[in-house]
């Protein structure tokens, strides 16, 4: 399963955890995705949408 928003394309971000001793270990930050039923071209489909797209009203939720 790709951890990518279907609306804006936001995906995982990679970096490091840095300890007090300056040790660096790999770290991944994932977007806050939700599976939502949406209306698209008059049909109900299921999409993975990040919380920012939900809040900003970029989709119309199906009833």
N, C-alpha and C positions, 0 to 999 in steps of 0.2 A: 504494500500500500504506500503510495507516494504521499508524503506529508507536505502537500502543497495546496494552497488555497485555489479553488477553481475560478474565483473572480479576479483577484489581484495578482496571483502567482507567487505570493509570499511563501518561502520555504525555509528549511533549516539554515542556521547560521553557525559557523564553526569558529572555535577559538581555543583559549587555554584557561584552565583554572590555575591561578598563581597563588602559591602558599606564602606564608610569612618568610620562609627560607628561600623564596624565589624559585621553588620547584614548579615546573610547568607540566600539566597533564592535559590531555585532549578533553574538550568539552563541546557539546552540541546543544544549542537552544532551538526548540521546536516552536512553531506558531501554535496559537490556541485555536485549534480547529474543531468545528462542530458539524455533524452530519445533519443536514436540514432538507426537508422537502420544500422545493421551490416551484414556482410557476415560470415556465419558459416557453414562449410561443404557444400558449394555451394548454400546455401539457405539464403534468406534475412529474418532476424528476428529483432524484436525491443528489445533493452536492455536498462537498466538503468546503465549508466557508469559515474564514477566520473571524474572530470576534469583532474586529474593527469594521469589516464589511457588513456584518450583521447590524452593528450599532449605527452605522452611517446610512443605512437604508438602501444599499446597493442591490438588494434582492427583494422580491416579494414572496413571503412565505405562503405555502399552500394551506388551505383550511382543513 
